[in-house]
Amino acid sequence: MSKPSQEDIESLFKDLTIYKDRIKREMGNISKNLRISSSQLNSTLKNHDELNQLDKILAKLKDMKTESSDFN
């Protein structure tokens, strides 16, 4: 399998960031409707498995972007 291009990495990073922001926004809207406190929402977001996984993936992609740009 070949290495992803800089454009592929940037595109995936952008798409995953948009997805992560959408999850957070939707959870925020739901919590408002359910009258959940902001501290409880923040705790839920901090412990959300999918968001934590996305953070790890985004960190790896950021490292890949840096490594790729170092070689160019």
N, C-alpha and C positions, 0 to 999 in steps of 0.2 A: 504494500500500500504506500502510495507516495505521500509526501508531506503536503499539508494543505497550504494553499497560497495565502499571501497576506490579505488579499481581498476576501477569501473564504473565511479566514479568522475574524476579520473585521465585521463581515456580514453576520456571522453566527453570534458574535459578541453583541452586536446591535439588536438582533432578534431576541436573544435571551434576556437582555436588559429590558426590552419592551415587555416581554412576557412576565418577567419578575415584577415590574412596575404595575402591570395590569392586575396581577394577583393581589398585590398590596392595596391597590386602589379599590378593588372589589371587596376585599375583606374590610377595608375601612368603611365602605358604603353599607355593608351588611351590619357592621358593628354599630353604626349610627342608627340604623333602623331598629336594631335590637336594644339600643341604649346601653351598650357595653362601654365601660370606662376606657379612656385612652391608655391608662396604665395596663389594663387587662389586654387590650388589643396589642400593645407593644410587646407584652410578654408572650402572647400567642404568636406574633410575627417572629419573635426571636427564637422560638422553639419549633417553628414550622419546618418539618423535614424537607419539603420540596424547596422552600426558599433557601434553606441551609445548603442543600445540594447545588442549587443554582449559584450560590455564592462561591462554592468551591470550584465549579466549572468555570465561572467567570474569572476567577483568580488565575486558573490554569491558562485560559485563553489570553489573559492579559500578559502573562509570562511568555506565552508563545509569540504574541505580537512583539514584545520587546526583543526576544531572541531573534525573531525574523528580521526586525528592523536593524538589529546590530550587524547582521550579515550583509545587508544591502548597502 
